[in-house]
Amino acid sequence: MNIEIYENKLTVDSYIEIKKTAFKINNSKLQIEKSLKNDLYDVVAIDGNKLVGMGRIVGDGAIYWYLQDMVVIPEYQGKGIGRIIVKS
């Protein structure tokens, strides 16, 4: 396992990919595109060429920020990847 963290590289397609892997999602591609366009910060965790985790920070850009959409795919859970994402 060689996890690399990348900042502000979350794409609509990678968001859909990880959410489908970890959960069932019902949002349209257009909704996801608008949502990601309005996030403040995101990180993705990659193992080789495989997207294994991601997290987004959303807020008003002035006073309030919160962690949104924290996801680690099931086979990588319990390995500290979520902690790495949060610390990033």
N, C-alpha and C positions, 0 to 999 in steps of 0.2 A: 504494500500500500504506500503510494507516494502522492499524498494529497497536496495540490497546489491551490492557492486562493487567488481569485481575480476580482478586482473591484470594478463595479459599474459595467459589467459585461453580460448581464442577464438579457437575453433576447426573448421575443415572444415565443419562438419555437422551443428554446430551451426551457422556458417556464412551462409550456404545455407538456413537454416531455417529462419533466420531473414531477409535475403534479399528477399526470396520468400514471406514472410509476408508483407514486406514494399514495395517491387518493384518486377518487373519481372526481373530475371537474365538469361543471356544466356551463362555464362561462364561454362566450363566443370569443373568437380571435380578436375581433374589434374591441371588445371590453378589456381583454387582457392587454392589448396594445395601448389603450388609453391609460389603463392603470399603471403600466410600467413607465410610460412617458411622464407620469406625475409622481413617481417615487423620488425620494431624496438621495438614496444610496442603496446599492445592492452588492452582494458578494455571491460568488459561485465557488463551489468546491469541486475540483476535477481530480480524478484518479486516472492517470494516463490520458485517454481520450474520452473517458466516461464521466458525465455529470452525476455527482453523487449527493450534492447538497446545495442549498441556497438559502439566503435570507434577504429581506428587504427592510429598509427603514422608510417609513412614511411619516408625514406630519405637515405642519403649516409652514415650516421653514424659518420660524422665528422663535417660538416658545415651546411647542410640543413636537416630540418625536416619539415614535414607538416601533418596536420590532414587529414586522408583519411577515406572514408566509415563511416561517422558519420550517424548512423541509430537509430531511436526510432520508434517502431511499432505504427501504427496510433492510437490505443485506449489509448496509454500512452503519446502521444504528448501533449505539452502545460502544462506539470506537472513539469517541471524543470529537467527532467532526462538528457536531452542533456547537460545542464549546469553542472550537477554532473559529467557526463562522461568527459567533457572538463577539469574540475578542477582536475580530477584524473590524 
